[in-house]
Amino acid sequence: MKLKKIKALKVEQASSLYKALSDETRLRILSIMFCYGEICISDLELLLDFTQTKISRHISYLKHAGILGYKKHEKWSFYFIKEEYKDFVSPAIEAIESEEIIELDKKTYRTLYTNNTLATRHLHNLQKRYNLPEY
């Protein structure tokens, strides 16, 4: 299957995408998704120590911009960066990857994942997928 890539954007769409990347919380969310794949709102609440309302608002913004897709599993919705937007998001994520807060987010994710606390770990257990990438 050939992956769809973004080749050209209309001005309105480009504006929406760049606005979506202009917020610290949304960049942190995208960084986690970029490194670890799909994640649900309850996991992001634990990782970022934000309310469900705040996380949902930022997820909604990213979905509206077209960057995120989602899939349902049991009681959870798992959000992920759509394949066609990974090349677009990548430079922004790479530019901030050595920031202290991003490193802390990754460390927190690994700890919660290892302790079997995240809903994402539950999904991976069901899929018999136990490999946590090193970031």
LINQUIRA-V268392 format. One record per backbone hydrogen bond with DSSP energy under -0.5 kcal/mol. NH is the residue of the N-H (numbers start at 1). CO is the residue of the C=O. If there is no record, write none. Layout:
NH_CO ; NH_CO
This chain:
6_84 ; 7_5 ; 14_10 ; 15_11 ; 16_12 ; 17_13 ; 18_14 ; 19_15 ; 20_16 ; 21_17 ; 22_19 ; 27_23 ; 28_24 ; 29_25 ; 30_26 ; 31_27 ; 32_28 ; 33_29 ; 34_30 ; 35_31 ; 36_32 ; 37_33 ; 39_79 ; 41_77 ; 44_40 ; 45_41 ; 46_42 ; 47_43 ; 48_44 ; 49_45 ; 50_45 ; 55_51 ; 56_52 ; 57_53 ; 58_54 ; 59_55 ; 60_56 ; 61_57 ; 62_58 ; 63_59 ; 64_60 ; 65_61 ; 66_63 ; 67_62 ; 68_62 ; 69_80 ; 71_78 ; 73_76 ; 76_73 ; 78_71 ; 78_76 ; 79_39 ; 79_77 ; 80_69 ; 82_67 ; 85_82 ; 86_82 ; 86_83 ; 87_83 ; 89_85 ; 90_86 ; 91_87 ; 92_89 ; 93_89 ; 94_90 ; 95_91 ; 96_92 ; 96_93 ; 97_93 ; 99_96 ; 103_99 ; 104_100 ; 105_101 ; 106_102 ; 107_103 ; 108_104 ; 109_105 ; 110_106 ; 111_107 ; 112_108 ; 113_109 ; 114_110 ; 115_111 ; 116_113 ; 117_112 ; 118_112 ; 122_118 ; 123_119 ; 124_120 ; 125_121 ; 126_122 ; 127_123 ; 128_125 ; 129_124 ; 130_128 ; 132_130 ; 133_131 ; 135_133
